[in-house]
Amino acid sequence: MSCPICKAKSDPACRPFCSKRCADIDLGNWLKGAYAMPSDDPEDIENAAEQAEAQRGRPH
C-alpha cells in the first residue's frame, strides 16, 4: 500500500501513511475542509448561509 499523501511505501506504524508528517498533512487537510463534498441540497445551502451570517456578526 502506498501513502495517500506522497505515494511512498506506507509504514505499518503510521498506516496508511509513510510517516507522522504525512499523517499530520492529511489531518490538516481534514481540518481545513479540503475533503469536503459539495452539496446542492437546499437545506445544506441554508445552513451554510446561516453559519456565514453568524460568523460575520462575531467580533474578531
N, CA, C and O atoms as a CHARMM CRD file, in Angstrom:
* protein
*
  240
    1    1 MET  N      0.83900  -1.16900   0.00000 PROA 1      0.00000
    2    1 MET  CA     0.00000   0.00000   0.00000 PROA 1      0.00000
    3    1 MET  C      0.89100   1.24000   0.00000 PROA 1      0.00000
    4    1 MET  O      1.91100   1.27600   0.68700 PROA 1      0.00000
    5    2 SER  N      0.50700   2.24400  -0.76300 PROA 2      0.00000
    6    2 SER  CA     1.29100   3.47500  -0.80400 PROA 2      0.00000
    7    2 SER  C      0.60000   4.57900  -0.00700 PROA 2      0.00000
    8    2 SER  O     -0.61900   4.57400   0.17000 PROA 2      0.00000
    9    3 CYS  N      1.40000   5.51000   0.46000 PROA 3      0.00000
   10    3 CYS  CA     0.91700   6.64200   1.24100 PROA 3      0.00000
   11    3 CYS  C     -0.01800   7.49400   0.37700 PROA 3      0.00000
   12    3 CYS  O      0.34200   7.83400  -0.75000 PROA 3      0.00000
   13    4 PRO  N     -1.20800   7.84700   0.87700 PROA 4      0.00000
   14    4 PRO  CA    -2.12800   8.65600   0.07700 PROA 4      0.00000
   15    4 PRO  C     -1.65900  10.09800  -0.12300 PROA 4      0.00000
   16    4 PRO  O     -2.18900  10.80400  -0.98200 PROA 4      0.00000
   17    5 ILE  N     -0.68300  10.54000   0.65000 PROA 5      0.00000
   18    5 ILE  CA    -0.18500  11.91300   0.52400 PROA 5      0.00000
   19    5 ILE  C      0.99000  11.99900  -0.44400 PROA 5      0.00000
   20    5 ILE  O      0.95600  12.79000  -1.38700 PROA 5      0.00000
   21    6 CYS  N      2.03900  11.18700  -0.22100 PROA 6      0.00000
   22    6 CYS  CA     3.25200  11.32100  -1.04500 PROA 6      0.00000
   23    6 CYS  C      3.52900  10.11200  -1.93800 PROA 6      0.00000
   24    6 CYS  O      4.46900  10.13100  -2.73300 PROA 6      0.00000
   25    7 LYS  N      2.72400   9.07400  -1.81300 PROA 7      0.00000
   26    7 LYS  CA     2.81900   7.85500  -2.64000 PROA 7      0.00000
   27    7 LYS  C      4.00600   6.96000  -2.28800 PROA 7      0.00000
   28    7 LYS  O      4.25900   5.98600  -2.99600 PROA 7      0.00000
   29    8 ALA  N      4.74500   7.26200  -1.21200 PROA 8      0.00000
   30    8 ALA  CA     5.82700   6.38000  -0.76100 PROA 8      0.00000
   31    8 ALA  C      5.20600   5.12700  -0.12800 PROA 8      0.00000
   32    8 ALA  O      4.00400   5.08100   0.13400 PROA 8      0.00000
   33    9 LYS  N      6.03600   4.12600   0.10900 PROA 9      0.00000
   34    9 LYS  CA     5.55400   2.89600   0.73800 PROA 9      0.00000
   35    9 LYS  C      5.08500   3.21800   2.16000 PROA 9      0.00000
   36    9 LYS  O      5.78900   3.90100   2.90400 PROA 9      0.00000
   37   10 SER  N      3.90300   2.73000   2.53900 PROA 10     0.00000
   38   10 SER  CA     3.38200   3.03700   3.86200 PROA 10     0.00000
   39   10 SER  C      4.14300   2.28500   4.94800 PROA 10     0.00000
   40   10 SER  O      4.67000   1.19600   4.72100 PROA 10     0.00000
   41   11 ASP  N      4.18700   2.88400   6.11600 PROA 11     0.00000
   42   11 ASP  CA     4.85700   2.31400   7.28300 PROA 11     0.00000
   43   11 ASP  C      3.77300   1.71300   8.17900 PROA 11     0.00000
   44   11 ASP  O      2.80500   2.40200   8.50300 PROA 11     0.00000
   45   12 PRO  N      3.90500   0.45300   8.58700 PROA 12     0.00000
   46   12 PRO  CA     2.88500  -0.16400   9.44200 PROA 12     0.00000
   47   12 PRO  C      2.58700   0.63700  10.71400 PROA 12     0.00000
   48   12 PRO  O      1.46500   0.58800  11.21900 PROA 12     0.00000
   49   13 ALA  N      3.55800   1.36100  11.23200 PROA 13     0.00000
   50   13 ALA  CA     3.35500   2.16000  12.43900 PROA 13     0.00000
   51   13 ALA  C      2.48000   3.38500  12.18000 PROA 13     0.00000
   52   13 ALA  O      1.87800   3.92000  13.11100 PROA 13     0.00000
   53   14 CYS  N      2.40100   3.83300  10.92700 PROA 14     0.00000
   54   14 CYS  CA     1.64200   5.04100  10.58300 PROA 14     0.00000
   55   14 CYS  C      0.56400   4.76000   9.54100 PROA 14     0.00000
   56   14 CYS  O      0.00200   5.68900   8.96000 PROA 14     0.00000
   57   15 ARG  N      0.28400   3.52600   9.31400 PROA 15     0.00000
   58   15 ARG  CA    -0.60500   3.10400   8.24800 PROA 15     0.00000
   59   15 ARG  C     -1.87700   3.90700   8.20100 PROA 15     0.00000
   60   15 ARG  O     -2.48000   4.10400   9.25600 PROA 15     0.00000
   61   16 PRO  N     -2.33200   4.38200   7.07500 PROA 16     0.00000
   62   16 PRO  CA    -1.86800   4.08400   5.72400 PROA 16     0.00000
   63   16 PRO  C     -0.77800   5.03200   5.23100 PROA 16     0.00000
   64   16 PRO  O     -0.42600   5.01100   4.05200 PROA 16     0.00000
   65   17 PHE  N     -0.25200   5.84700   6.10900 PROA 17     0.00000
   66   17 PHE  CA     0.75100   6.84000   5.72100 PROA 17     0.00000
   67   17 PHE  C      2.16300   6.27800   5.85100 PROA 17     0.00000
   68   17 PHE  O      2.37700   5.22900   6.45700 PROA 17     0.00000
   69   18 CYS  N      3.12100   6.99800   5.26800 PROA 18     0.00000
   70   18 CYS  CA     4.52400   6.57000   5.34600 PROA 18     0.00000
   71   18 CYS  C      5.20900   7.14800   6.57300 PROA 18     0.00000
   72   18 CYS  O      6.24500   6.64300   7.00500 PROA 18     0.00000
   73   19 SER  N      4.62900   8.21800   7.14300 PROA 19     0.00000
   74   19 SER  CA     5.25500   8.88900   8.27900 PROA 19     0.00000
   75   19 SER  C      4.22200   9.70800   9.03700 PROA 19     0.00000
   76   19 SER  O      3.11300   9.93400   8.55500 PROA 19     0.00000
   77   20 LYS  N      4.60400  10.14900  10.23400 PROA 20     0.00000
   78   20 LYS  CA     3.72600  11.01800  11.01200 PROA 20     0.00000
   79   20 LYS  C      3.52800  12.34400  10.28100 PROA 20     0.00000
   80   20 LYS  O      2.46100  12.95000  10.37400 PROA 20     0.00000
   81   21 ARG  N      4.52800  12.78600   9.57100 PROA 21     0.00000
   82   21 ARG  CA     4.42700  14.04200   8.81200 PROA 21     0.00000
   83   21 ARG  C      3.27600  13.97700   7.81300 PROA 21     0.00000
   84   21 ARG  O      2.46100  14.89700   7.73400 PROA 21     0.00000
   85   22 CYS  N      3.21400  12.87600   7.04400 PROA 22     0.00000
   86   22 CYS  CA     2.12700  12.74700   6.06500 PROA 22     0.00000
   87   22 CYS  C      0.77200  12.59600   6.76000 PROA 22     0.00000
   88   22 CYS  O     -0.23800  13.09700   6.26600 PROA 22     0.00000
   89   23 ALA  N      0.75100  11.90600   7.90800 PROA 23     0.00000
   90   23 ALA  CA    -0.49500  11.78800   8.67200 PROA 23     0.00000
   91   23 ALA  C     -0.95800  13.16600   9.13600 PROA 23     0.00000
   92   23 ALA  O     -2.15100  13.46800   9.10700 PROA 23     0.00000
   93   24 ASP  N     -0.00400  14.00700   9.56800 PROA 24     0.00000
   94   24 ASP  CA    -0.34800  15.35700  10.00600 PROA 24     0.00000
   95   24 ASP  C     -0.82500  16.22300   8.84100 PROA 24     0.00000
   96   24 ASP  O     -1.73300  17.03700   9.01000 PROA 24     0.00000
   97   25 ILE  N     -0.23900  16.06000   7.68800 PROA 25     0.00000
   98   25 ILE  CA    -0.69300  16.79100   6.49700 PROA 25     0.00000
   99   25 ILE  C     -2.13500  16.40900   6.18800 PROA 25     0.00000
  100   25 ILE  O     -2.96000  17.27300   5.89200 PROA 25     0.00000
  101   26 ASP  N     -2.43800  15.11500   6.25700 PROA 26     0.00000
  102   26 ASP  CA    -3.79700  14.64800   5.99400 PROA 26     0.00000
  103   26 ASP  C     -4.77800  15.22400   7.02100 PROA 26     0.00000
  104   26 ASP  O     -5.86800  15.66900   6.66000 PROA 26     0.00000
  105   27 LEU  N     -4.39200  15.21500   8.29200 PROA 27     0.00000
  106   27 LEU  CA    -5.24600  15.78600   9.33200 PROA 27     0.00000
  107   27 LEU  C     -5.50000  17.26300   9.06000 PROA 27     0.00000
  108   27 LEU  O     -6.62900  17.73600   9.19300 PROA 27     0.00000
  109   28 GLY  N     -4.46200  17.99000   8.68200 PROA 28     0.00000
  110   28 GLY  CA    -4.62400  19.40300   8.33700 PROA 28     0.00000
  111   28 GLY  C     -5.59600  19.59900   7.19300 PROA 28     0.00000
  112   28 GLY  O     -6.39400  20.53700   7.20500 PROA 28     0.00000
  113   29 ASN  N     -5.53400  18.71900   6.20100 PROA 29     0.00000
  114   29 ASN  CA    -6.47600  18.80800   5.07900 PROA 29     0.00000
  115   29 ASN  C     -7.91400  18.62100   5.55300 PROA 29     0.00000
  116   29 ASN  O     -8.81400  19.33200   5.10700 PROA 29     0.00000
  117   30 TRP  N     -8.13000  17.66700   6.45500 PROA 30     0.00000
  118   30 TRP  CA    -9.47600  17.46100   7.00900 PROA 30     0.00000
  119   30 TRP  C     -9.94000  18.69600   7.76600 PROA 30     0.00000
  120   30 TRP  O    -11.07600  19.14100   7.60100 PROA 30     0.00000
  121   31 LEU  N     -9.05800  19.25000   8.60000 PROA 31     0.00000
  122   31 LEU  CA    -9.43200  20.39600   9.42300 PROA 31     0.00000
  123   31 LEU  C     -9.70400  21.64600   8.59400 PROA 31     0.00000
  124   31 LEU  O    -10.53500  22.46900   8.97700 PROA 31     0.00000
  125   32 LYS  N     -9.01900  21.80100   7.46800 PROA 32     0.00000
  126   32 LYS  CA    -9.24800  22.93500   6.57100 PROA 32     0.00000
  127   32 LYS  C    -10.49300  22.75400   5.72500 PROA 32     0.00000
  128   32 LYS  O    -10.96600  23.70800   5.10700 PROA 32     0.00000
  129   33 GLY  N    -11.03600  21.53400   5.68900 PROA 33     0.00000
  130   33 GLY  CA   -12.20000  21.27000   4.85200 PROA 33     0.00000
  131   33 GLY  C    -11.83600  20.91100   3.43000 PROA 33     0.00000
  132   33 GLY  O    -12.68900  20.96900   2.54400 PROA 33     0.00000
  133   34 ALA  N    -10.59100  20.54100   3.19200 PROA 34     0.00000
  134   34 ALA  CA   -10.15300  20.21900   1.83800 PROA 34     0.00000
  135   34 ALA  C    -10.83600  18.96700   1.28200 PROA 34     0.00000
  136   34 ALA  O    -10.88000  18.77000   0.06700 PROA 34     0.00000
  137   35 TYR  N    -11.36000  18.13300   2.15800 PROA 35     0.00000
  138   35 TYR  CA   -12.01400  16.90900   1.70600 PROA 35     0.00000
  139   35 TYR  C    -13.53200  17.03100   1.71100 PROA 35     0.00000
  140   35 TYR  O    -14.22700  16.02000   1.61600 PROA 35     0.00000
  141   36 ALA  N    -14.05300  18.22700   1.81800 PROA 36     0.00000
  142   36 ALA  CA   -15.49700  18.43400   1.86200 PROA 36     0.00000
  143   36 ALA  C    -16.13800  18.06600   0.52900 PROA 36     0.00000
  144   36 ALA  O    -15.56600  18.28300  -0.53900 PROA 36     0.00000
  145   37 MET  N    -17.32200  17.51300   0.61900 PROA 37     0.00000
  146   37 MET  CA   -18.08200  17.14500  -0.57700 PROA 37     0.00000
  147   37 MET  C    -19.06400  18.26200  -0.89500 PROA 37     0.00000
  148   37 MET  O    -19.78700  18.70600  -0.00200 PROA 37     0.00000
  149   38 PRO  N    -19.11500  18.72800  -2.13500 PROA 38     0.00000
  150   38 PRO  CA   -20.08200  19.76400  -2.49400 PROA 38     0.00000
  151   38 PRO  C    -21.49900  19.21400  -2.41200 PROA 38     0.00000
  152   38 PRO  O    -21.73000  18.02400  -2.62700 PROA 38     0.00000
  153   39 SER  N    -22.43700  20.09100  -2.10000 PROA 39     0.00000
  154   39 SER  CA   -23.82800  19.66400  -1.96100 PROA 39     0.00000
  155   39 SER  C    -24.75300  20.66900  -2.63100 PROA 39     0.00000
  156   39 SER  O    -24.52800  21.87700  -2.56000 PROA 39     0.00000
  157   40 ASP  N    -25.78700  20.16300  -3.27600 PROA 40     0.00000
  158   40 ASP  CA   -26.82500  21.01000  -3.85500 PROA 40     0.00000
  159   40 ASP  C    -28.10200  20.95800  -3.03000 PROA 40     0.00000
  160   40 ASP  O    -29.12200  21.51800  -3.43200 PROA 40     0.00000
  161   41 ASP  N    -28.05700  20.29200  -1.88100 PROA 41     0.00000
  162   41 ASP  CA   -29.21900  20.16600  -1.01500 PROA 41     0.00000
  163   41 ASP  C    -29.58900  21.55100  -0.48200 PROA 41     0.00000
  164   41 ASP  O    -28.75100  22.20600   0.13700 PROA 41     0.00000
  165   42 PRO  N    -30.81900  22.01200  -0.70700 PROA 42     0.00000
  166   42 PRO  CA   -31.22000  23.35400  -0.24200 PROA 42     0.00000
  167   42 PRO  C    -31.02900  23.55000   1.26200 PROA 42     0.00000
  168   42 PRO  O    -30.71400  24.65400   1.70500 PROA 42     0.00000
  169   43 GLU  N    -31.21600  22.49000   2.04800 PROA 43     0.00000
  170   43 GLU  CA   -31.03200  22.60700   3.48900 PROA 43     0.00000
  171   43 GLU  C    -29.56800  22.87600   3.82400 PROA 43     0.00000
  172   43 GLU  O    -29.27700  23.66600   4.72200 PROA 43     0.00000
  173   44 ASP  N    -28.64500  22.23200   3.11600 PROA 44     0.00000
  174   44 ASP  CA   -27.22300  22.47500   3.34300 PROA 44     0.00000
  175   44 ASP  C    -26.85000  23.91100   2.98600 PROA 44     0.00000
  176   44 ASP  O    -26.07000  24.55300   3.68900 PROA 44     0.00000
  177   45 ILE  N    -27.40800  24.40100   1.89400 PROA 45     0.00000
  178   45 ILE  CA   -27.13000  25.77300   1.45400 PROA 45     0.00000
  179   45 ILE  C    -27.64600  26.76600   2.49100 PROA 45     0.00000
  180   45 ILE  O    -26.97200  27.74400   2.81300 PROA 45     0.00000
  181   46 GLU  N    -28.84400  26.50800   3.01100 PROA 46     0.00000
  182   46 GLU  CA   -29.42000  27.38300   4.03200 PROA 46     0.00000
  183   46 GLU  C    -28.57200  27.36600   5.30500 PROA 46     0.00000
  184   46 GLU  O    -28.31600  28.41800   5.89100 PROA 46     0.00000
  185   47 ASN  N    -28.14100  26.19600   5.73200 PROA 47     0.00000
  186   47 ASN  CA   -27.29300  26.09800   6.92600 PROA 47     0.00000
  187   47 ASN  C    -25.97400  26.83000   6.73000 PROA 47     0.00000
  188   47 ASN  O    -25.50000  27.50200   7.64600 PROA 47     0.00000
  189   48 ALA  N    -25.38000  26.71300   5.56200 PROA 48     0.00000
  190   48 ALA  CA   -24.11900  27.40000   5.28200 PROA 48     0.00000
  191   48 ALA  C    -24.31300  28.91100   5.31100 PROA 48     0.00000
  192   48 ALA  O    -23.46500  29.63600   5.83200 PROA 48     0.00000
  193   49 ALA  N    -25.41900  29.38600   4.75600 PROA 49     0.00000
  194   49 ALA  CA   -25.69900  30.82600   4.76800 PROA 49     0.00000
  195   49 ALA  C    -25.88500  31.32000   6.19500 PROA 49     0.00000
  196   49 ALA  O    -25.39400  32.39300   6.54400 PROA 49     0.00000
  197   50 GLU  N    -26.59000  30.54900   7.02800 PROA 50     0.00000
  198   50 GLU  CA   -26.78900  30.93700   8.42100 PROA 50     0.00000
  199   50 GLU  C    -25.46400  30.97700   9.17800 PROA 50     0.00000
  200   50 GLU  O    -25.23100  31.88700   9.97300 PROA 50     0.00000
  201   51 GLN  N    -24.59700  29.99800   8.93500 PROA 51     0.00000
  202   51 GLN  CA   -23.29700  29.97300   9.59600 PROA 51     0.00000
  203   51 GLN  C    -22.43300  31.15200   9.16100 PROA 51     0.00000
  204   51 GLN  O    -21.73600  31.74500   9.98300 PROA 51     0.00000
  205   52 ALA  N    -22.47300  31.49100   7.88300 PROA 52     0.00000
  206   52 ALA  CA   -21.70000  32.62400   7.37400 PROA 52     0.00000
  207   52 ALA  C    -22.20200  33.92600   7.99900 PROA 52     0.00000
  208   52 ALA  O    -21.40700  34.78800   8.37500 PROA 52     0.00000
  209   53 GLU  N    -23.49700  34.05900   8.10600 PROA 53     0.00000
  210   53 GLU  CA   -24.08200  35.25400   8.70500 PROA 53     0.00000
  211   53 GLU  C    -23.68700  35.36900  10.18500 PROA 53     0.00000
  212   53 GLU  O    -23.37900  36.45900  10.66700 PROA 53     0.00000
  213   54 ALA  N    -23.69900  34.24500  10.89500 PROA 54     0.00000
  214   54 ALA  CA   -23.31000  34.24200  12.30400 PROA 54     0.00000
  215   54 ALA  C    -21.83400  34.60800  12.45100 PROA 54     0.00000
  216   54 ALA  O    -21.46700  35.33200  13.37600 PROA 54     0.00000
  217   55 GLN  N    -20.99500  34.12000  11.55800 PROA 55     0.00000
  218   55 GLN  CA   -19.55000  34.44300  11.59700 PROA 55     0.00000
  219   55 GLN  C    -19.32300  35.92900  11.33100 PROA 55     0.00000
  220   55 GLN  O    -18.44700  36.54700  11.93500 PROA 55     0.00000
  221   56 ARG  N    -20.10000  36.48500  10.44400 PROA 56     0.00000
  222   56 ARG  CA   -19.93600  37.90100  10.09100 PROA 56     0.00000
  223   56 ARG  C    -20.29200  38.80300  11.27700 PROA 56     0.00000
  224   56 ARG  O    -19.70500  39.87300  11.44000 PROA 56     0.00000
  225   57 GLY  N    -21.24500  38.37800  12.10000 PROA 57     0.00000
  226   57 GLY  CA   -21.67800  39.17200  13.23000 PROA 57     0.00000
  227   57 GLY  C    -20.78300  39.07300  14.44100 PROA 57     0.00000
  228   57 GLY  O    -20.92900  39.86900  15.36900 PROA 57     0.00000
  229   58 ARG  N    -19.85700  38.12300  14.47100 PROA 58     0.00000
  230   58 ARG  CA   -18.96900  37.94000  15.61600 PROA 58     0.00000
  231   58 ARG  C    -17.81700  38.93600  15.58300 PROA 58     0.00000
  232   58 ARG  O    -17.26500  39.22100  14.52000 PROA 58     0.00000
  233   59 PRO  N    -17.45700  39.46000  16.74300 PROA 59     0.00000
  234   59 PRO  CA   -16.26100  40.33400  16.77900 PROA 59     0.00000
  235   59 PRO  C    -14.99700  39.49100  16.61900 PROA 59     0.00000
  236   59 PRO  O    -14.95300  38.33700  17.04500 PROA 59     0.00000
  237   60 HSD  N    -13.99200  40.06600  16.01200 PROA 60     0.00000
  238   60 HSD  CA   -12.73100  39.33600  15.76900 PROA 60     0.00000
  239   60 HSD  C    -11.86000  39.41800  16.92900 PROA 60     0.00000
  240   60 HSD  O    -10.75900  38.86700  16.91400 PROA 60     0.00000
